[in-house]
Amino acid sequence: MKSMKTRKRVGAVVYHSFVILLGCVMLYPIVWLILSSFKPGDQIFLNAANLIPDTFVLENYRTGWAGFGGLTFATFFKNSLVVTILTVIGEVSTSTIVAYGFARIRFKWRSFWFACMVVTMLLPTQVLMIPQYIMFQKFGWLNSFLPLVVPAFAARPFFIFLIMQFIKGIPKSLDESAFIDGSSKIGTFFHIIVPLCVPSIITSAIFSFYWKWDDFMGPLLYLQTPKLYTVSLALKSFSDPSAGTNWGSLFAMLVASLIPSFVIFICFQKYIVEGIATTGMKN
């Protein structure tokens, strides 16, 4: 008995030691970035091995926030927030509706359309770039937020699949009870399904926020005017290899760009594991 307890304790110590070590390895680049943003520009790479700055300076944040071309980073943050929030609303709302249709409504060729939806998840983004660019060019949408936002209101296959699996875990008896009480399919959707699917909906919203906030290729393809740049594109434009990059200011704005994602994760982290689970209700 004692030997078994000893083995369990040793196993627990080894396990937690490994997890702590792995966590330190994963966190080190972020910690280095944050602390380097407080170093003078000429000391960042000169003393790169020194994690703690000899002198903490805030000038990097003031210079970085001033931006470039007469545009401050407040403009770029506003653009990113507009694009990201609209994208999250579009993807999550339409994906929830489509997921409900696949999970609860019987219609002709449902399996076929579901298979088509799954196949679109297998298409690499690079395959769609040129056709989408040509299409948006013909629409006259280039150099605007429309190519970045409008496709989001056509749902996202991954979120459809995620929410649909969650809905399948909700007992159908709840739907039947609602129908007996006179509720329509729309009423059942809004009053029964949506409240029970909150974890999966929030999980989808978190993923949507992260992916769109970090998106670089989309803004690079469709945005041409600096006043429309998102944060990711502005950070790339902030560096200038030909004239010399102010690394301190660039690192400061990189840290600032992490804040929204970090806040979202802290506020809604409890929903992530619950939302990924495929069981809608516990017995």
N, C-alpha and C positions, 0 to 999 in steps of 0.2 A: 504493500500500500504506500509506504513511504517512498519507495523507489519510483512508483508511478507518479506521485506528486512531484518528486524531484525532476523527473523527465518532463513533466508538464511545465514546471517553472523554467527549466533550461530552455525548452522550446519557445516559451513565451518571451524570454529575454532575447534569444536569437532573432525571433521574428520581429520584435519591436526595435531591436538594434538595426536590423536590416531596413526596416521601414523608415526609421529616423535618418539613416545614412542616405537612402535613396531620396528622401525629401530634401535633405540638404543639397544634394547634387542638383536636383531639379530647381530649387529656389535660388541657387547661387547666381545664375545669370541675371535674374530679376533684381536681386539685392545689389549686385555689382552695378547694374544700370541705374538704380535709384541713387546709390551713393555717389556714383560718378557724375550724376547731374548736379551735384553740389560742389564739384571740384572746379578749380580754374581750368580754362580750356587747354592751357599748355601742360597741365599736370595729369590729364586723363590717361594718356597712353604712356607718358614718361614714368609714372608710378602706378601702372595698371595692376601690379601685384598687390599693392597696398589697398585693401578694401576700404578702410576708414580714411576719409580725406584729412589731410593736414590742416586745411582751412575750409570751412563751410562758407560757400558764397551763394547768394540768391540771384546774382546778376544773370545767370543762365536762363532763369525763368522769366525775368523781365525782358531780356533780349529776345528769347524765343517767342514769347507771347506777342511781341511787336510784329512778328510775321515778316512778310516781304511784299514788295510791290504796292505798298500802301494798304495792305490787307492784314489785319491782325488774326491771330488764331481763333478769336471769338467767332469770326465769320466762318471758318472752316468747321468748327465745332457745331455751329448752328446748322450748316449744310448737312453734316453727318447725322445730326439728331433728326432733322426733317426726313431725310431719306430712310434712316433706320426705323423710326417710329411708324412711318407709313408702310414700310415693308413688313414690319411685324404685324401690324393690324391686318394687312391684306393676306399674308400667308396663313396666319393663325385662323382668322375668321373663315376664309374660304376652305381651308383644309379641314376644319371641323365639320363644316356642312357636307363636304364630299365624303368624309369618313363616316358620317351618320348614314348617308345614302347607301354606301357599300355594306355597312354593318347591319342595318335594320330594314332597308327597303328592298323588296324583290322587284326587279325590273328585267326586261329582255336583254340578253347578252351581258348580264352583269359580270360574269366570270371573264368574258372576253375583254371588257373595258378595264377590269381590274388588272388583267395580265398586261394590257397596254400601258397602264399606269406604272406597273412594276418595272417594265422594260425601260421606261424613261429614266428610272433611277440608275440604270447601267450605262447610260450615255455619258461619256466624258464631256466636261464643259467645253473643252477645246473644239469638239465637233460642232457645237452650236454657235460658236463665236461669229464666224463669217456669215452664215445665213441670218442670224439675228441682226448683225450690223447692217446688212443690206436692207433688211425689212424696215428697221428703224430709220434708216436713211431715206427710204422712199416715203415713210410717214412724215418726215421732216422733224423728227424728234431729237436729232443730234444736238449736242450742247445744251441739254436740258436734263432735268431729273426724271423725265417720263420713262426712258428705257430702263432706269434703275428701279422704278416704283411700280409701274403698271403691270409687268409680268408677275409681280407678287400676288396680284388679285386673281390669278389663275390657279392658285393653290400650289403646294409643294408636295411631291410624291412621298418624301420621307415622313413628313408630318401627317399626311393622310394615313399612311401605314401605321404610324405610332399611335395616333388617336383612335383609329379603327380597332386596333388590338385592345385598347383600353375599353372601348365601348362594348366589345364582345364579352368582356368580363362582367358587364352589368346585367343582372337578371332580366330576362324579357318579361317577367311577370310584372315588373314596374310599368313597362309600356302598356301591357294589357290592362292593368288597373287604371291607368290614365285614360285609355280609350273607353273603358266602361263608364268612367266619370264624365265622358263627353269631350275629352281633349282630342284635338287634331294632331296630325304628325308634327306640324310646326310647333304647336303648343307643347307636345311631349318633348320635342327637341330642346326648346328653350327652358322648360320648367323641370325636366327630369334629367336629360342627358348632359346638358351643358354644366349644371351645378356639380354633377358627379364626376365630370371629366376635368375639373379644374386642375388637378395635378399634371395631367398630360398636356393640357393647354398651356399652362405656365412653363412646363419643360420645353415645349415647342417654341414658345415666345423667347425663352432664354437662348436657345440655339439660334433662332432667327436673328436675334439681336447681335450675338457674337459674330455670326457669319457676315452679316451686312456691315456691321461696324468695322470689321477688319478687311472688308472687300477692297481690293486694290485694282484688279483687272477691269472691273466694270466702269468705275470712274475714269480710269486711264483711257478706255475705248471711247466713251461717250461725252466726257466733259472736256471742253477746250478752253473755256474762259476761266482764269484764276479765281474770279469771285464765286464760281460755282464749285470749286474744289472741295472735296471731303478731306477729313483729317489724314487718312492714309495717303492720298495723293499729294497733299500739302507737305507731308513729312518727306516724301521723295523729292519734291521740288525744293525743299528747304536746303538740301545738300547740293553743293556745287563743286564737283571735283576740279573744274578748270580754275576757279577762283579761290578754292580752299573752303572747306566746310567748317562751320563753327560747331564742333562736336558737342560742346557743353550745352549750347542752346538746343541742339537737335535731341540730345538725350533728355533734356528737361521736358520737351514737348512729347517725347515718347512716353515718359512717365505720366504726363498729364493725360495722354490718350488712353492709358490703362485704367484710369480712375472710373469711368462709367461702367466698364465691364466688371471691375472689381466690386463696385457698389451693387450691381445687379446680382452678382453671384452671392454676395453676403446676404442680401435681402431675401433671395428666393432659393437658396441652396437646399432647403429641406424638401422642396418639391421635385428635385431632379431625380433622385432614386425612386421616389413614389410614382413619378410620372412615367418613368421608363418601364416600371412593372406592368404586366399585362392583365392584372386583376383589377377590375373596377370596384368591386366591393368585397369585403372580407366577411366570411360567414361566422 
